[in-house]
Amino acid sequence: MECATTIKMSLTVPGASSILPPAEVRFAYDGETPVGFTLFYHNYSTFLGRRGLFLEDLFVMPEARGKGIGYALLSALAEIAPAVHRLTIL
């Protein structure tokens, strides 16, 4: 099983020093078969004064559950989170 970013939309904000995609999707594959995904977006907390990631959706196909795919998808997000300082999951 592997996780890979396959969809990434970019947004340029006038005067911004960096380009952040408004949303990203990471798909998990079992071989060549997609079996799960996460949808997340970048945000900014005015309270904390730092950037973060907000996990909007996490889905694993019912027949693929119990194989660690959800854990692998969350682990892939956790690797990104230190770069943006925070990961929010609701």
C-alpha positions as CSV (number, residue, x, y, z in Angstrom):
1,M,0.0,0.0,0.0
2,E,1.3,3.4,-0.9
3,C,0.0,7.0,-0.5
4,A,0.6,9.5,-3.2
5,T,-0.6,13.1,-3.9
6,T,-2.5,12.9,-7.2
7,I,-4.6,16.0,-7.2
8,K,-3.3,19.4,-6.2
9,M,-5.0,22.7,-7.1
10,S,-2.9,25.9,-6.8
11,L,-4.1,29.4,-5.9
12,T,-2.1,32.5,-6.3
13,V,-3.0,35.3,-3.8
14,P,-1.8,38.8,-4.8
15,G,0.9,40.0,-2.5
16,A,1.4,36.6,-0.8
17,S,4.9,35.3,-0.4
18,S,4.0,31.7,-1.2
19,I,1.6,29.7,-3.2
20,L,-0.6,27.2,-1.2
21,P,-3.1,24.9,-2.8
22,P,-6.6,25.5,-1.5
23,A,-7.1,21.8,-1.1
24,E,-5.1,18.6,-1.5
25,V,-6.2,15.0,-1.9
26,R,-3.9,12.0,-1.1
27,F,-5.0,8.6,-2.4
28,A,-4.0,5.3,-1.0
29,Y,-3.5,2.4,-3.5
30,D,-3.3,-1.3,-3.0
31,G,-1.2,-2.1,-6.1
32,E,-3.0,0.0,-8.8
33,T,-6.4,0.0,-7.1
34,P,-7.4,3.1,-5.2
35,V,-8.6,2.1,-1.7
36,G,-8.8,5.3,0.3
37,F,-8.2,9.0,0.4
38,T,-7.8,12.1,2.6
39,L,-8.9,15.6,1.6
40,F,-7.3,18.4,3.5
41,Y,-6.6,22.1,3.2
42,H,-4.2,24.6,4.5
43,N,-5.5,27.2,7.0
44,Y,-4.2,29.9,9.3
45,S,-5.1,30.3,13.0
46,T,-5.2,34.0,14.1
47,F,-5.5,32.8,17.7
48,L,-2.3,30.7,17.5
49,G,-0.6,32.9,14.9
50,R,0.5,29.9,12.8
51,R,-0.3,27.9,9.7
52,G,-2.0,24.5,9.9
53,L,-3.7,21.7,8.0
54,F,-7.4,20.9,8.4
55,L,-8.4,17.3,7.6
56,E,-11.8,17.5,5.9
57,D,-12.3,13.9,4.9
58,L,-10.7,10.5,5.4
59,F,-12.2,7.5,3.6
60,V,-11.2,3.8,3.2
61,M,-13.1,1.4,1.1
62,P,-15.1,-1.0,3.4
63,E,-13.3,-4.1,1.9
64,A,-9.9,-2.5,2.6
65,R,-10.5,-1.5,6.2
66,G,-8.5,-3.1,9.0
67,K,-5.3,-3.3,6.9
68,G,-3.7,-0.1,8.2
69,I,-4.6,2.1,5.3
70,G,-6.3,4.8,7.4
71,Y,-3.2,4.8,9.6
72,A,-0.9,5.2,6.6
73,L,-3.0,8.1,5.3
74,L,-2.9,9.9,8.7
75,S,0.8,9.2,8.9
76,A,1.4,10.8,5.5
77,L,-0.4,13.9,6.8
78,A,1.6,13.9,10.0
79,E,4.7,14.1,7.9
80,I,3.4,17.3,6.3
81,A,2.1,18.8,9.6
82,P,5.5,19.9,11.1
83,A,6.1,22.0,8.1
84,V,2.9,23.9,8.7
85,H,3.1,23.6,12.6
86,R,-0.4,22.1,13.2
87,L,-2.9,19.4,12.1
88,T,-6.6,19.8,13.0
89,I,-8.9,16.8,12.9
90,L,-12.5,17.2,13.7
